[in-house]
Amino acid sequence: MLVRSDARLADLTTLGVGGPVGRLVEVSDAAELVAAVREADEAGRPLLVLGGGSNLVAPDEGWDGDVVAVRSRGVERRGDTLEVQAGEDWDDLVAVTVGQQLAGMEALSGIPGSTGATPVQNVGAYGQEVAQTITEVRAYDRAEKRELTLSNDACAFGYRDSRFKREPGRFVVLTVTFALDAGPLSRPVGYAELAKRLGVELGGRAPLADVRAAVLELRRGKGMVVDPADPDTRSAGSFFTNPVVPAEQAVPGCPSWPAGDGRVKLSAAWLVQSSGFGRGTRQGRVGTSSRHSLALTTEPGATAAELMAFADRVVTAVREQFGVTLVPEPTRL
């Protein structure tokens, strides 16, 4: 366990905003993670558990308490099941599954962040989401002061949602267990853009390595693969979730997909772009990516206040023009 007092949240997040940290505690395994969380709780210090920092808008005033950076590593394979430590880099894990011919994560290639964060948001992209493969999550329950294991059902996954997200601050993810499919081919491709790039029918399968390569190519084309040399990747990926509305409230011309129970999912990117915030729209040091209107990006020196003011302008414009309310994906402290 390493403790520092010279860190800034801007250096720990992909958006590059956020002030100084009271104590940065870096932990290397699950036991150290639980110990660090317990120590902060018992001392009454504010606590922020941080993975890759790729889904967080950190406050300009900083964090006057403990930031526990999860650096635990390890992947244990049992048949077609993987138990993964929370600090394991997500894209590295996806690469491992593709290399070992295990299907179920291949369309989630290129997403930044740590494995322990994926069940919180129920991370998803290109027709896959982690809820489809997670069998259980081992976590530390800060309310009950004990470790426990939650089944897939107990995680209560929804669209970019979970029990972890609905009870913020209660659970600290220690490990995540995934059940995958052994074989050289992907799971059925469930996203039209990806199917077209692969040259297969929607619902068809393709070699795992081909799916990963295609997804990485698509994401790079949108500035969605973190690259220090690419200013478009100073973002949190898609800043807003696709809104789900009753079918009768669908917006004419807006791409939509069935969402069950008489509802449809609307394209947030179309709504943003059609409200006057197309690619490359800037306001000072913040704005939309030059390659994807749904990604909000920052320039060096930008503040969280500037970023959120721009996001509020987008939300207001979409609501006034289309009567739809956009919800930010990143957590804002």
Phi, psi and omega in degrees: 000128182243129181244130179230157177232020183241019186265157174233143180297330178301330181274355183246004184230149181289335177283343175069031176236157178126143185270198186290155180253136177298302177222124172261119181246113179262124183246147187250354176206174185297323181296316178295324179298311179298318181297319181293320179294315179298318181298314180296316181296315182292330180275351180075022180271142174303142185231132172234120176265124190237129174264247181276352179070023185262004181221043189218132169256105186272147185288145179296329181284353178088196184229108183273069182182208181263131166250115179263111180271119186275111181241019179294144182227153175142136177228119179250122181260131174231098184066238180261014182248139178239128170257121191239133177292148188299328183276359181295131179299130186297310184292328174299320178296316179300318179299321178297315182296321178294318179296329180265010178055056174239120186264148176140340180242353192304325180282355179260019178295149173081358179281125181283164176113184185255158182298322182296339179277341188295321178289336181298311182269353193048064186303137180208157177187150173050041172089359177239155171214156187293336179300338180286343184237340181290129175260325178199157178232125174266129186218162171259125180267109183290333180288318182262355178057048179206159174274146178209165178242127181253130176288171176305313180299319182293338177287342176052055182290145172219188179294112184049043186209161178192172175299324181299321180286325182281344175240067188300137177085350184279313187255139173245115183289130180255311177217158176230134180249131183241140172253121185241175182250121179286134178148164185279347184256152180291169164291164181308131181288121187249018183226125189300317181298320179289318179301318179297316180297326181276345182074034178235163176286153174301128185094354177279178180238159180213161176305138184305315181297326179292321179295313179301314181298319181294318180295316179298322178294316178297315182293319178298323179296340179254007182070031187250014172243119187302127180212113182306335181274355184248107183297338179290347181264005170280071187210182172246030185071216178295120186279335181238145174283154174291120183291140176252123186227161172303145185305326182289349178259012177301143183269123180306131179087343181276127175304140181213161181221146178300138181236011179081158178056037178071022181243163176228152176259125181265155178280111178296324180298317179296317181297317180296310183295323182282353178260011176098011180242063180288182181301136176079012175288124185239149170224097185065238186263012179226165178162193178274152177300149178288351183240351182203117186292343182274347179263122174266133185238159178238156172254160179307133180092353179294157180244161176296324179298317178297316182298313183289330176295319177295315179300321179296324177297319179296312181301316181296317181296318180293318180296317182290326184274324187238354181070023181242137179259122176274145180242126179297143175279315184294151172284134177249122181277000000 
